[in-house]
Amino acid sequence: MLITIPLMRGEIPRLKPHLLPNEAAVIAKDCCFENGIIRPLCNDAVVASLPLSAKTIFKYTDEHWFLWNKPIEAIHNPMAQDEWQRVYFTGENKPKVTAQDIAIGVVSPAASYDLGVPIPSFAPVINRIDSSTGSDPEAGQAAIFDDETRYYIQTFVTRFGEEGAPSKPSTELLVEKPGSTIYVGLARLNVNTHNITHTRLYRTVTSSVSAEYMLVAELPIAQAEYIDSTAMLNAPILETWQYDVPDENMRGLCVMANGICAGFAGNEVMFSEAFLPYAWPKQYRGTTEHQIVGITAIGTSLVVVTKGYPYIFSGVTPSAINGTKIGSEQACVSNESMVVVNGTVIYASPDGLVAIGSDGAITITDQLMTRRQWQTKQPHTIKAWASEGMYIALYSGGGFIFDPVSQDFRELSNRWDCAYEDLERDQLVVVQGSEMRLWQGGDNYLSGQWRSKVFLLPVDSLMSCARVVSTEVNQLSLKIFGDGKLVYSLSEGEIPHNGFRLPAIRATTWQIEVSGRAEVERLMMASSMQELM
């Protein structure tokens, strides 16, 4: 009678141990099955020491990483060839922006500004008019225009050249003599937290078909008054009418493939102008039925998970984005559990892991475990990352790795404080205490553990010998269970390279377990040595 396990895989907790496929495990910890055999995970490689224990890390350059001691959502500037190398982030009071000349410090980012450009608090003021400089037909001067009704408005500009929405218009001004000198009082900032360096003054220009606000001058923010004596303008037209600052409570900052940034607050999802992360028009917003828990972008769509139904928002331009409620009653219980794996959004619900793609939402762990078993993972505490097509999660009390394609599930004993998927290296960078490490970047194996299914044999079957096929069998230990009891064990260095004898014990159910720092190619138990050959 022979039990042979030439192919190994992870756990299927939903099934009873004796109903598992022959290759499945009751326990699979700190191991993987890329080649169909048991391979322990590798140790982590230390790459840097950090000045603090971070809760969020973000790769800025190859030499510099941003560190925060709280959950933060950060993105690089989606604009092309940004000379400032700006990074935008949410989670630290108001939404923020930083740049290369202020970000680098002992702890980066060393400094930042509030994101967006505020509207001037009051309209430009017409201080006085000097008509002596204007044209006077009665004095023999040719009139350039008829009487002109004019308004002035003002915008603020950051040192990055970002221009915000305009102020309210000034009071109506009647210019009877074209070319008259107008003394305009300008709005200034009492507190400058948005990196405002300049202001732009516009005035109305009327043609036979339209009336527009045209640029008069760009001035230092400290300037209190501007003297406008230009009779005719030929300058840019104001285009930033709706460029509002983002909601101060906005979280979840991410960027879609079409350059549109997104965030949320409460049950409201918000979108920026395309490729302008500082401009958040209020009309570019949508709502959900339930409070939003998290958002993430897949291509030109935005997946929004809530305390109720999930949604997908999509559109080519921010003004044309529409939301669709997905008919899946699977709430998200942890915003940090939401990641993108191979173009599919996966998050933790009360019943299991839910995947959202173009076909809707499905619970992808239904065949692996029951709701009761899933709840032992404390899904509301899950923090997850994607790496090599796998969903890697830590929770209060443990961790696991799940492959959505092969449905492979295994336990993970390693712990870390936060992590970042470095696409350039194609590796997961983790932080443990004050050390930055490459997950599985080391050269040595961890100690993996794998226990087989329960093999149900005829009553009182005798298994008299066993064999472990491995190139480094001396790095392994072995346990054999009969009828649920440990009947034989070997420590590291005690397992022979060939078959070995077991105690003469009869049992109806049998299990074999190996653990250690070596690959295992095959496991065998038999009633005679000839069957092992």
C-alpha positions in Angstrom: 0.0 0.0 0.0 1.5 3.3 -1.1 0.9 7.0 -0.4 2.8 9.3 -2.7 2.7 13.0 -3.0 4.6 14.1 -6.2 2.8 17.5 -6.5 2.2 20.0 -3.7 0.0 23.1 -3.2 -1.5 25.2 -0.5 -4.4 25.1 1.8 -8.1 24.7 1.1 -9.6 25.3 4.6 -13.2 24.9 3.4 -12.8 21.1 2.9 -12.4 18.6 5.6 -8.8 17.2 5.8 -9.7 13.8 4.4 -11.6 15.3 1.5 -8.7 17.4 0.2 -7.0 16.6 -3.1 -3.9 14.6 -2.6 -1.7 17.6 -3.4 -3.4 20.0 -1.0 -2.2 20.8 2.5 -3.7 21.2 6.0 -0.9 23.5 6.9 1.2 25.4 4.3 3.3 28.1 6.0 6.2 30.2 4.7 6.4 28.2 1.5 5.5 28.4 -2.2 4.8 26.0 -5.0 6.0 27.7 -8.2 7.4 24.4 -9.7 4.8 22.1 -8.1 7.1 21.3 -5.2 7.5 22.7 -1.7 10.0 25.6 -1.7 10.4 27.7 1.5 10.3 31.5 1.2 13.6 33.3 1.1 14.7 35.6 3.9 14.5 39.4 3.5 17.6 41.5 2.5 18.3 44.6 4.5 18.9 47.6 2.1 18.8 50.6 4.3 18.4 52.0 7.8 15.6 54.5 8.4 15.4 57.5 10.8 12.0 56.4 12.0 9.6 53.5 12.2 7.3 54.3 9.2 3.7 53.5 8.6 3.9 54.5 4.9 6.8 54.5 2.5 6.9 55.9 -1.0 9.7 55.8 -3.6 10.7 59.3 -4.7 13.9 58.5 -6.4 16.4 55.6 -6.3 18.2 57.4 -3.5 15.3 59.0 -1.6 12.2 57.5 0.0 9.4 59.4 1.6 8.4 58.2 5.1 5.3 59.0 7.2 4.3 57.7 10.6 0.6 57.4 9.5 -1.3 56.0 6.5 -0.8 58.2 3.5 -1.8 58.0 -0.2 0.8 59.5 -2.5 1.2 59.9 -6.3 3.9 61.2 -8.6 2.9 64.2 -10.8 1.1 62.8 -13.9 2.3 65.8 -16.0 5.0 65.1 -18.6 8.6 65.9 -17.7 7.9 67.8 -14.5 11.0 69.9 -13.7 9.9 70.2 -10.1 9.5 66.4 -9.5 6.3 67.0 -7.6 4.6 64.5 -5.4 1.0 64.9 -4.2 -0.4 63.1 -1.1 -3.4 62.9 1.2 -3.8 61.8 4.8 -1.8 64.6 6.5 -4.5 67.1 7.4 -5.2 68.8 4.1 -4.0 67.4 0.7 -0.4 68.4 0.1 2.2 68.8 -2.6 6.0 68.7 -2.3 8.9 69.2 -4.7 12.5 68.2 -5.0 14.0 71.4 -3.6 12.0 71.2 -0.3 11.3 67.5 0.0 14.8 66.0 0.7 15.8 66.0 4.4 16.7 63.8 7.3 13.1 62.6 7.1 11.5 63.1 3.7 9.4 64.9 2.7 10.9 67.6 4.8 8.4 70.2 3.8 5.2 70.6 1.8 2.5 73.0 0.8 -1.3 72.8 0.9 -2.5 71.5 -2.4 -4.4 73.8 -4.8 -4.7 77.5 -5.4 -7.2 79.4 -3.3 -9.6 82.1 -4.6 -8.7 85.7 -3.6 -10.8 86.6 -0.6 -12.0 89.8 -2.1 -12.4 91.4 -5.5 -10.0 94.0 -6.9 -10.8 97.5 -5.8 -10.9 100.5 -8.2 -9.0 103.0 -6.1 -9.2 105.9 -8.6 -9.3 106.9 -12.3 -7.0 109.4 -13.9 -8.7 110.4 -17.2 -6.0 112.9 -18.1 -4.0 110.2 -19.9 -7.0 109.1 -22.0 -7.8 110.3 -25.6 -10.0 113.4 -25.9 -11.7 113.9 -29.3 -12.6 117.5 -28.5 -9.0 118.3 -28.0 -8.1 117.0 -31.4 -7.2 113.4 -30.3 -8.8 110.5 -32.2 -10.9 108.3 -30.0 -9.7 104.7 -30.0 -13.0 103.3 -28.6 -16.3 104.4 -27.5 -17.1 104.5 -23.7 -16.0 101.2 -22.2 -17.7 99.4 -19.3 -15.0 97.4 -17.6 -14.6 94.9 -14.7 -11.4 93.5 -13.1 -10.8 90.1 -11.6 -7.8 88.5 -9.9 -6.2 85.1 -9.6 -3.4 83.7 -7.5 -0.4 81.8 -9.0 2.0 79.4 -7.3 5.7 79.2 -7.9 5.0 76.2 -10.1 2.9 78.3 -12.4 -0.4 76.8 -11.2 -3.2 79.3 -11.5 -6.4 79.1 -9.4 -10.0 80.2 -9.9 -10.7 84.0 -10.0 -12.0 86.3 -7.4 -15.4 88.0 -7.7 -15.4 90.9 -10.2 -14.7 94.4 -9.2 -17.4 97.0 -9.2 -18.5 98.2 -12.6 -16.1 100.9 -14.1 -17.1 103.2 -16.9 -14.0 104.3 -18.9 -15.1 107.4 -20.9 -11.6 108.1 -22.3 -9.7 105.1 -23.7 -6.2 105.0 -22.3 -7.2 106.5 -18.9 -5.1 105.3 -16.0 -6.8 103.0 -13.6 -5.4 102.5 -10.1 -6.5 98.9 -9.0 -6.1 97.7 -5.5 -5.1 94.0 -5.3 -6.1 91.2 -2.8 -3.3 89.7 -0.9 -2.9 86.7 1.4 -2.8 87.0 5.2 -1.4 83.4 5.5 0.3 81.7 2.6 0.2 77.9 3.0 -0.3 77.2 -0.8 3.1 78.5 -2.1 1.5 81.5 -3.8 4.2 83.8 -5.3 2.3 85.9 -7.9 -1.1 87.2 -8.8 -2.7 87.8 -12.2 -5.0 90.7 -13.0 -7.6 90.4 -15.7 -10.1 92.8 -17.2 -13.0 92.5 -19.5 -12.5 92.9 -23.2 -15.6 93.1 -25.3 -15.9 92.3 -29.0 -18.9 92.1 -31.4 -19.4 88.4 -30.6 -18.2 87.9 -26.9 -16.8 89.3 -23.7 -13.8 87.7 -22.1 -11.4 88.4 -19.3 -8.0 89.1 -20.7 -4.7 89.1 -18.8 -3.5 92.6 -17.8 -0.4 91.7 -15.8 1.3 89.1 -13.6 2.5 90.7 -10.4 4.4 89.7 -7.2 2.0 88.7 -4.5 3.3 91.4 -2.2 2.2 94.2 -4.6 -0.8 96.1 -3.3 -1.8 98.2 -6.3 -1.4 98.1 -10.1 -1.6 101.1 -12.4 -3.4 100.0 -15.6 -3.0 102.5 -18.5 -3.1 100.1 -21.4 -5.7 101.1 -23.9 -5.7 97.9 -26.0 -5.0 94.3 -24.9 -3.8 91.3 -26.8 -3.1 88.8 -24.2 -4.2 85.3 -22.9 -7.8 84.8 -21.8 -8.7 83.5 -18.4 -9.3 79.7 -18.4 -9.3 78.7 -14.8 -12.8 79.5 -13.8 -13.6 76.3 -11.9 -10.1 75.4 -10.7 -11.1 75.0 -7.0 -8.9 73.7 -4.2 -9.5 70.1 -3.2 -11.8 69.3 -0.3 -9.7 69.6 2.9 -11.0 66.2 4.1 -10.1 64.4 0.8 -8.4 61.0 1.1 -7.4 58.1 -1.2 -5.5 60.2 -3.8 -4.8 58.1 -6.9 -4.4 58.8 -10.6 -6.2 57.2 -13.6 -4.5 56.3 -16.9 -6.0 59.4 -18.6 -4.2 61.7 -16.2 -7.3 62.4 -14.0 -6.6 62.3 -10.3 -9.3 61.1 -7.9 -10.0 61.3 -4.2 -13.0 61.0 -1.8 -14.5 62.3 1.3 -17.6 60.8 3.0 -19.8 59.4 0.3 -18.5 61.8 -2.4 -15.9 60.9 -5.0 -13.9 63.8 -6.6 -12.0 64.2 -9.8 -9.4 66.7 -10.9 -8.8 68.3 -14.3 -6.8 65.9 -16.5 -3.1 66.2 -15.7 -3.7 69.1 -13.3 -3.6 67.5 -9.8 -4.1 70.9 -8.1 -7.4 71.8 -9.8 -10.6 70.1 -8.4 -13.8 71.7 -9.9 -16.8 71.1 -7.7 -18.9 69.9 -10.6 -16.5 67.0 -11.2 -18.0 65.0 -8.3 -20.2 62.0 -7.8 -21.9 60.4 -4.8 -22.4 56.8 -3.6 -25.3 55.4 -1.5 -23.0 54.4 1.3 -19.9 56.0 2.9 -16.8 55.4 0.8 -14.0 53.2 2.3 -11.4 53.3 -0.4 -10.8 53.9 -4.1 -8.2 52.7 -6.7 -7.7 53.2 -10.4 -7.6 50.5 -13.0 -6.9 52.0 -16.5 -9.3 54.8 -17.2 -11.8 53.6 -14.5 -12.0 54.2 -10.8 -13.2 51.4 -8.5 -14.9 52.8 -5.4 -15.7 50.5 -2.5 -18.0 51.5 0.3 -19.7 50.2 3.4 -22.4 48.9 1.0 -22.3 48.4 -2.7 -19.1 48.9 -4.8 -19.1 51.3 -7.8 -17.1 51.8 -11.0 -16.7 55.4 -12.2 -15.4 55.8 -15.8 -15.2 58.4 -18.5 -12.8 59.9 -21.0 -12.9 63.4 -19.5 -13.6 64.5 -15.9 -16.7 66.3 -17.0 -18.1 63.1 -18.5 -17.4 60.6 -15.7 -20.4 58.5 -14.6 -20.7 56.1 -11.8 -22.3 52.6 -12.0 -23.3 50.7 -8.9 -22.2 47.0 -9.0 -24.9 44.5 -8.0 -22.8 42.9 -5.3 -23.7 43.3 -1.6 -20.0 43.1 -0.5 -18.9 46.0 1.6 -15.2 46.7 2.1 -14.1 46.3 5.7 -10.5 47.6 5.4 -9.4 50.4 3.0 -5.8 49.1 3.3 -6.9 45.7 2.0 -7.6 47.2 -1.4 -5.0 46.5 -4.1 -4.7 45.8 -7.8 -3.5 42.4 -8.9 -3.0 41.8 -12.6 -5.5 44.5 -13.5 -8.2 43.3 -11.0 -9.1 45.2 -7.8 -9.2 42.9 -4.8 -10.4 43.9 -1.3 -11.6 42.3 2.0 -15.3 41.9 2.6 -17.0 40.3 5.6 -17.4 37.0 3.5 -14.0 36.9 1.8 -11.8 38.5 -0.8 -13.8 40.2 -3.5 -12.4 40.8 -7.0 -13.8 43.6 -9.2 -13.0 43.6 -12.9 -14.8 44.3 -16.2 -17.3 41.5 -15.5 -18.4 42.8 -12.1 -17.6 41.6 -8.6 -17.2 38.1 -7.3 -16.0 36.6 -4.0 -12.9 34.7 -5.1 -12.3 32.9 -1.8 -15.7 31.2 -1.7 -14.2 27.8 -2.8 -11.4 28.1 -0.2 -13.0 28.9 3.0 -16.3 29.6 4.7 -17.3 33.0 6.1 -16.6 31.7 9.7 -13.1 30.6 8.7 -12.5 33.9 6.9 -13.6 35.9 10.0 -10.7 34.3 12.0 -8.4 36.3 9.7 -9.9 39.5 11.3 -10.5 41.0 7.8 -11.1 44.5 9.2 -7.4 44.6 10.2 -6.0 43.4 6.8 -3.3 45.4 5.1 -2.4 44.1 1.7 0.0 44.6 -1.2 0.4 43.0 -4.6 3.6 41.3 -5.8 4.3 38.9 -8.6 0.6 38.5 -9.2 -0.1 37.5 -5.6 -2.2 39.1 -2.9 0.0 39.5 0.2 -1.8 40.3 3.4 -1.1 40.9 7.1 -3.7 41.0 9.7 -3.9 41.2 13.5 -2.4 37.8 14.5 -1.0 36.6 11.2 -0.6 36.9 7.4 -1.3 35.0 4.2 -0.4 34.8 0.5 -3.2 34.2 -2.1 -2.7 33.6 -5.8 -6.0 34.6 -7.5 -5.1 32.6 -10.6 -4.2 29.2 -9.1 -6.3 29.7 -6.0 -3.2 28.9 -4.0 -3.5 29.9 -0.3 -0.7 29.7 2.3 0.0 31.2 5.7 2.7 33.8 6.3 4.6 34.3 9.5 6.7 37.3 8.5 5.6 40.7 9.8 6.4 44.2 8.8 5.1 47.7 9.5 4.5 48.9 5.9 5.5 48.1 2.3 5.8 49.5 -1.2 5.6 47.7 -4.5 8.6 48.9 -6.4 7.7 48.2 -10.0 11.2 49.3 -11.2 12.8 46.5 -9.2 9.7 44.3 -9.4 10.1 43.6 -5.7 8.1 44.4 -2.6 10.0 46.7 -0.3 9.1 46.3 3.4 9.9 48.2 6.6 10.5 46.4 9.8 11.2 48.8 12.7 13.9 51.1 11.4 15.1 48.8 8.6 14.1 48.8 4.9 14.2 45.4 3.4 13.6 43.6 0.1 10.9 40.9 0.7 12.4 37.6 -0.2 15.5 39.4 -1.4 18.0 37.3 0.6 19.9 34.2 -0.4 18.8 31.9 2.4 15.5 30.0 2.9 13.2 30.5 5.9 11.9 27.5 7.7 8.8 26.4 5.8 6.1 24.0 7.1 3.8 21.7 5.1 1.4 19.1 6.4 -0.4 16.8 4.0 -4.1 16.0 3.8 -5.5 13.2 5.9 -5.1 10.0 3.8 -8.0 7.6 4.6 -6.9 4.0 4.2 -8.6 0.6 5.0 -9.0 -0.1 8.6 -5.7 -0.6 10.5 -3.4 -0.2 7.6 0.3 -0.6 8.2 2.8 2.0 6.9 6.2 0.6 7.7 8.5 3.0 5.8 8.7 6.4 4.3 10.9 8.6 2.1 11.5 12.3 1.6 12.9 13.3 -1.8 15.0 16.5 -1.4 18.5 17.6 -2.5 19.1 19.0 1.0 17.2 16.5 3.1 19.6 17.2 6.1 17.9 20.7 6.4 14.5 19.1 7.0 12.6 17.7 9.9 9.7 15.2 9.6 6.5 14.2 11.5 4.2 11.4 10.7 0.7 11.1 12.2 -1.5 8.0 12.5 -5.1 8.4 13.5 -4.4 12.0 14.5 -1.5 11.2 16.8 2.2 11.8 16.3 3.7 8.3 15.8 7.2 9.2 14.4 9.4 12.2 14.1 12.9 13.0 12.8 14.9 16.2 13.5 17.1 18.1 11.1 20.1 16.0 10.0 18.3 12.7 10.9 16.4 12.0 7.7 18.1 9.5 5.4 18.5 10.3 1.8 16.7 7.1 0.8 13.8 5.3 2.4 13.7 4.6 6.2 11.7 2.3 8.5 8.8 3.4 10.6 7.5 1.9 13.9 5.2 -1.0 13.3 2.0 0.9 13.9 -1.4 0.4 12.3 -3.8 3.2 11.7 -6.7 4.2 9.5 -5.7 7.8 8.8 -2.2 9.0 7.9 -0.5 12.4 7.5 3.0 13.5 6.8 4.6 16.8 7.7 7.9 18.3 6.7 9.5 21.6 7.8 12.8 23.2 7.3 15.0 25.2 4.9 15.1 23.0 1.8 13.0 22.2 -1.2 10.9 19.0 -1.1 10.2 17.2 -4.4 8.2 14.2 -3.2 6.8 12.6 -0.1 6.1 8.9 0.2 4.8 6.3 2.7 4.4 2.6 2.0 3.9 -0.7 3.6 7.2 -2.1 2.1 10.5 -0.7 1.0 10.0 -2.0 -2.5 7.1 0.3 -3.0 9.3 3.3 -2.3 11.7 2.6 -5.1 
